[in-house]
Amino acid sequence: MNNTVVKNENGLVGEGIGFERIRRITGYLVGTLDRFNNGKRAEVNDRVKHGLTKNN
């Protein structure tokens, strides 16, 4: 895995730019789970969570 940090003259690339988390669940792209029924919420909870690790 490549953990390259890209900097320019203004700091980190992408720093200060907001983003929204989008997930694909049962074929739907969603930002929040507000409109999901109990079955789809259970699917989200049952999934394996992947994360990033820092190699400092």
Buried (B, 14 or more C-beta within 10 A) or exposed (E): EEEEEEEEEEEEEEEEEEEEEEEEBEEEEBEEEEEBEEEBEEEBEEEEEEEEEEEE
